[in-house]
Structure formats: structure tokens, C-alpha cells
Amino acid sequence: MSTSPSYRAQLIGSFLAAFLIIVLAVAAVTAAIGPGLDSTELRERQELQEERQEQREDQLDEDNSGPG
């Protein structure tokens, strides 16, 4: 008889090890980048971008409407 674990036991062990590695990697990355923006912060960021875009467009209009 063979004293090594069966193929099924090795397969299950490999899947468990892979699952553990994935969980640890996701946890480490999440901890490194921190929590994401909530809906209020996303809305504020979008409004700020829109305001900046409007300011750029206004500035371009002023530059193009000068003496020419």
C-alpha cells in the first residue's frame, strides 16, 4: 500500500490552498488601497469635474471672442 495521500485529498488540499491565497491577496489589496468612495463623494467629484469643464469652456470662449 502507498503511504502518500490519495489524488482526491491532494486535489482538495490544492483547492483549499488556492482559495486561501486568493482570500489573503484580496484582503491585502483592499487594506492597501482602503475603502472606495461612497455615493456622496462620487457625486461631489463629478460636480467638481463638471464645474472645471465649464470654466475651461468659458475661458476658451473668451479667448476666441477677443479682437481678431
C-alpha positions as CSV (number, residue, x, y, z in Angstrom):
1,M,0.0,0.0,0.0
2,S,1.0,3.5,-0.7
3,T,1.6,5.9,2.2
4,S,1.1,9.0,0.1
5,P,-2.3,10.8,0.2
6,S,-4.8,10.0,-2.4
7,Y,-5.3,12.0,-5.5
8,R,-8.6,13.3,-4.2
9,A,-7.1,14.5,-1.0
10,Q,-4.3,16.3,-2.9
11,L,-6.8,17.9,-5.2
12,I,-9.0,19.1,-2.3
13,G,-5.9,20.4,-0.4
14,S,-4.7,22.3,-3.5
15,F,-8.1,23.9,-4.0
16,L,-8.2,25.0,-0.3
17,A,-4.7,26.4,-0.6
18,A,-5.6,28.3,-3.7
19,F,-8.8,29.6,-2.1
20,L,-6.8,30.8,1.0
21,I,-4.2,32.5,-1.2
22,I,-6.9,34.4,-3.1
23,V,-8.7,35.5,0.1
24,L,-5.4,36.7,1.6
25,A,-4.5,38.5,-1.6
26,V,-7.8,40.3,-1.9
27,A,-7.7,41.2,1.8
28,A,-4.1,42.6,1.4
29,V,-5.0,44.7,-1.6
30,T,-8.2,46.0,-0.1
31,A,-6.3,47.0,3.1
32,A,-3.6,48.7,1.0
33,I,-6.0,50.9,-1.2
34,G,-8.5,51.5,1.6
35,P,-12.3,51.9,1.2
36,G,-13.7,53.2,-2.0
37,L,-15.6,56.4,-2.4
38,D,-19.2,56.5,-1.3
39,S,-22.0,57.8,-3.5
40,T,-21.8,61.3,-1.9
41,E,-18.1,61.6,-2.6
42,L,-18.6,60.3,-6.2
43,R,-21.3,62.9,-6.8
44,E,-19.1,65.7,-5.4
45,R,-16.2,64.6,-7.6
46,Q,-18.5,64.6,-10.7
47,E,-19.8,68.0,-9.9
48,L,-16.3,69.4,-9.5
49,Q,-15.3,67.9,-12.8
50,E,-18.3,69.5,-14.5
51,E,-17.5,72.9,-13.0
52,R,-13.9,72.7,-14.1
53,Q,-15.1,71.7,-17.6
54,E,-17.5,74.7,-17.7
55,Q,-14.7,77.0,-16.6
56,R,-12.4,75.7,-19.4
57,E,-15.2,76.2,-22.0
58,D,-15.9,79.7,-20.7
59,Q,-12.2,80.6,-20.9
60,L,-11.9,79.2,-24.4
61,D,-15.0,81.3,-25.5
62,E,-13.4,84.4,-24.0
63,D,-10.1,83.7,-25.8
64,N,-11.9,83.1,-29.1
65,S,-14.1,86.1,-28.9
66,G,-11.3,88.6,-28.4
67,P,-10.2,91.1,-31.1
68,G,-9.5,89.4,-34.3
